[in-house]
Amino acid sequence: MVPASVPQLIAGWFASVLKGKMLAKSGQLQLTLPPSRAAQWDVKGLANAAGLRILSVRPFDDSELHTHGYAGARSVEVLAEEGALAMTYTLVSK
């Protein structure tokens, strides 16, 4: 069972990025997780409520994370293990 706080955490992250003006007008926010979690946590609904929309969804590519220096991070290892199951959601401002 998923703790109720996980969707709240995602919603809070979306809101803080927008309120803090950390997302450039043409900027993108990326969230990587298994598609079953995205549906369970209603990522599309959370994004819409925050003023974001999903631009694209594509299979997770761990080579992108290694390029940015995240190699060895536990979250990267978990995503790499689930690689075929993880998807990257790219969100933009509405």
C-alpha positions, 0 to 999 in steps of 0.5 A: 500500500502506498502512503498517502503522503507520496502524492502529497510530496509530488504535489508539493514538489510541483507547487514549489517548483512553480511558486519558486519560479525555478522552471523557466518559461520554456523549461521542463520538469522530469519525473521518472517512476514505474507507470503503475505508480504514475496511475496510482498516484494520479500524476496527470491530475497532480500536474494539472492541479499544479498548473503543469501538463505532461508533454511526453512520456518515454521509457527511462534511459539511465544513461542520461542520469549518468551523464549528469553525475547521478551514477551510484545514487541508490535511486538510480540503481533502483530505476536501472533494475526496473529499467524496462518498467520505469518511464520518464514523464516530462512536464511543462507549464500550461 
